[in-house]
Amino acid sequence: MPETPVLFMVITYAVLAVFFVVDILIIGRRPHVPSTKECVQHIAFFVAAALIFGAIMWAVAGPKPAIEFYSGWLTEYSLSIDNLFVFVIIMSNFAVPRELQKYVLSIGITIALILRGIFIALGAAILTRFTWVFFLFGAFLIVTAAKLLKGDDDDEEYHENIFIRGLRKVMPITDKYDGEKLRTTVNGRKMFTPMLIVFFAIGTTDVMFAFDSIPAIFGLTRDPFIVFTTNIFALLGLQQLYFLLGKLIDELVYLPLGLSAVLAFIGVKLIMEALHGNTLPFINGGKGIEAVPEIPTWLSLVVIVVCLGLAALASVIKMRQMASRQTAVDAGTAANEAVSVSAAEEGQELAEQKEEAEEAEEIARIEKAVDGAEHR
């Protein structure tokens, strides 16, 4: 059930709709490659926007929905980083020009949010009628956490899904881009550009990741409005994170461990909630188990912040240690090279001195021979 006022939800959706229209129709019409400074500024803006939105929610709906939003946003934002791996592969596979990639991400993420909205609405309806689904969600999250802990990399590979393969079969699609156009003319024939495929590839692939993240957010709140807004604010920052991907991913070496702990915690929390409100006849006669404690919302936020914070801190320490070792290795290599060069120079100098001495001896021997001949 929604925990926030209807008017606040309507205003939120209206403002976000205006933002997406401006982003796609105005900002998106100026294709360019964002600079590092621009990316950092946009990321800071979206983070600040999420924090302000949570504060407003605290004021209009109370602390509980606000804390649920912050918890869900942090979790969703961290999980969304995995999406970036696949976005990079999709852009590479379809050879999307770099100056068009921001526009592609804007459209793809918009499609993803529409599909996620449908998924969230269905999930909320199912959870309202069948609370036992929390058992399934909880078990699924625990299994996902175990996979993250083991370091499974299946999500980093991209394969066209059935929807994309179907589009290729029924629609004439060229291999060449024509700016931001979806359709172009090739040899007098109207054809779709690869842009259409890329839009749906990003949008539909992102939904596959939602099967991990959305159950996790439902483990923190049952309010579909909060679940959807956490997804919106998390995905909004992905465009800029995408262009900082290389440096970011290399440095967050322990993020999977932090995410694993978060997902395992939420999975256990879901199962505990399912036991507390149990309706399955073969568990405790279909009655809830009152002895199972309820985990407060504030504790969920603390666990999420601590797990992700420790993962980030450990990653920074690890990268600094690796950088120090690399610096030491480089310094040692340079010193060895200097010693080798010095030894080579000394050897060459000795050889030259020996050669000069031999030449001097030879000259002295010849002069001596000449002197002896003159005396005779």
Secondary structure in CASP SS format (residue, H / E / C, confidence):
PFRMAT SS
TARGET T0000
AUTHOR 0000-0000-0000
METHOD secondary structure of the structure
MODEL  1
M C 1.00
P C 1.00
E C 1.00
T C 1.00
P C 1.00
V H 1.00
L H 1.00
F H 1.00
M H 1.00
V H 1.00
I H 1.00
T H 1.00
Y H 1.00
A H 1.00
V H 1.00
L H 1.00
A H 1.00
V H 1.00
F H 1.00
F H 1.00
V H 1.00
V H 1.00
D H 1.00
I H 1.00
L H 1.00
I C 1.00
I H 1.00
G H 1.00
R H 1.00
R C 1.00
P C 1.00
H C 1.00
V C 1.00
P C 1.00
S C 1.00
T H 1.00
K H 1.00
E H 1.00
C H 1.00
V H 1.00
Q H 1.00
H H 1.00
I H 1.00
A H 1.00
F H 1.00
F H 1.00
V H 1.00
A H 1.00
A H 1.00
A H 1.00
L H 1.00
I H 1.00
F H 1.00
G H 1.00
A H 1.00
I H 1.00
M H 1.00
W H 1.00
A H 1.00
V H 1.00
A H 1.00
G C 1.00
P H 1.00
K H 1.00
P H 1.00
A H 1.00
I H 1.00
E H 1.00
F H 1.00
Y H 1.00
S H 1.00
G H 1.00
W H 1.00
L H 1.00
T H 1.00
E H 1.00
Y H 1.00
S H 1.00
L H 1.00
S H 1.00
I H 1.00
D H 1.00
N H 1.00
L H 1.00
F H 1.00
V H 1.00
F H 1.00
V H 1.00
I H 1.00
I H 1.00
M H 1.00
S H 1.00
N H 1.00
F C 1.00
A C 1.00
V C 1.00
P C 1.00
R H 1.00
E H 1.00
L H 1.00
Q H 1.00
K H 1.00
Y H 1.00
V H 1.00
L H 1.00
S H 1.00
I H 1.00
G H 1.00
I H 1.00
T H 1.00
I H 1.00
A H 1.00
L H 1.00
I H 1.00
L H 1.00
R H 1.00
G H 1.00
I H 1.00
F H 1.00
I H 1.00
A H 1.00
L H 1.00
G H 1.00
A H 1.00
A H 1.00
I H 1.00
L H 1.00
T H 1.00
R H 1.00
F C 1.00
T C 1.00
W C 1.00
V H 1.00
F H 1.00
F H 1.00
L H 1.00
F H 1.00
G H 1.00
A H 1.00
F H 1.00
L H 1.00
I H 1.00
V H 1.00
T H 1.00
A H 1.00
A H 1.00
K H 1.00
L H 1.00
L H 1.00
K H 1.00
G C 1.00
D C 1.00
D C 1.00
D H 1.00
D H 1.00
E H 1.00
E C 1.00
Y C 1.00
H C 1.00
E C 1.00
N C 1.00
I H 1.00
F H 1.00
I H 1.00
R H 1.00
G H 1.00
L H 1.00
R H 1.00
K H 1.00
V H 1.00
M C 1.00
P C 1.00
I E 1.00
T C 1.00
D C 1.00
K C 1.00
Y C 1.00
D C 1.00
G C 1.00
E C 1.00
K C 1.00
L C 1.00
R E 1.00
T E 1.00
T E 1.00
V E 1.00
N C 1.00
G C 1.00
R E 1.00
K E 1.00
M E 1.00
F E 1.00
T C 1.00
P H 1.00
M H 1.00
L H 1.00
I H 1.00
V H 1.00
F H 1.00
F H 1.00
A H 1.00
I H 1.00
G H 1.00
T H 1.00
T H 1.00
D H 1.00
V H 1.00
M H 1.00
F H 1.00
A H 1.00
F H 1.00
D H 1.00
S H 1.00
I H 1.00
P H 1.00
A H 1.00
I H 1.00
F H 1.00
G C 1.00
L C 1.00
T C 1.00
R C 1.00
D C 1.00
P H 1.00
F H 1.00
I H 1.00
V H 1.00
F H 1.00
T H 1.00
T H 1.00
N H 1.00
I H 1.00
F H 1.00
A H 1.00
L H 1.00
L H 1.00
G C 1.00
L H 1.00
Q H 1.00
Q H 1.00
L H 1.00
Y H 1.00
F H 1.00
L C 1.00
L H 1.00
G H 1.00
K H 1.00
L H 1.00
I H 1.00
D H 1.00
E H 1.00
L C 1.00
V C 1.00
Y C 1.00
L H 1.00
P H 1.00
L H 1.00
G H 1.00
L H 1.00
S H 1.00
A H 1.00
V H 1.00
L H 1.00
A H 1.00
F H 1.00
I H 1.00
G H 1.00
V H 1.00
K H 1.00
L H 1.00
I H 1.00
M H 1.00
E H 1.00
A H 1.00
L H 1.00
H H 1.00
G C 1.00
N C 1.00
T C 1.00
L C 1.00
P C 1.00
F C 1.00
I C 1.00
N H 1.00
G H 1.00
G H 1.00
K C 1.00
G C 1.00
I C 1.00
E C 1.00
A C 1.00
V C 1.00
P C 1.00
E C 1.00
I C 1.00
P C 1.00
T H 1.00
W H 1.00
L H 1.00
S H 1.00
L H 1.00
V H 1.00
V H 1.00
I H 1.00
V H 1.00
V H 1.00
C H 1.00
L H 1.00
G H 1.00
L H 1.00
A H 1.00
A H 1.00
L H 1.00
A H 1.00
S H 1.00
V H 1.00
I H 1.00
K H 1.00
M H 1.00
R H 1.00
Q H 1.00
M H 1.00
A H 1.00
S H 1.00
R H 1.00
Q H 1.00
T H 1.00
A H 1.00
V H 1.00
D H 1.00
A H 1.00
G H 1.00
T H 1.00
A H 1.00
A H 1.00
N H 1.00
E H 1.00
A H 1.00
V H 1.00
S H 1.00
V H 1.00
S H 1.00
A H 1.00
A H 1.00
E H 1.00
E H 1.00
G H 1.00
Q H 1.00
E H 1.00
L H 1.00
A H 1.00
E H 1.00
Q H 1.00
K H 1.00
E H 1.00
E H 1.00
A H 1.00
E H 1.00
E H 1.00
A H 1.00
E H 1.00
E H 1.00
I H 1.00
A H 1.00
R H 1.00
I H 1.00
E H 1.00
K H 1.00
A H 1.00
V H 1.00
D H 1.00
G H 1.00
A H 1.00
E H 1.00
H H 1.00
R C 1.00
END
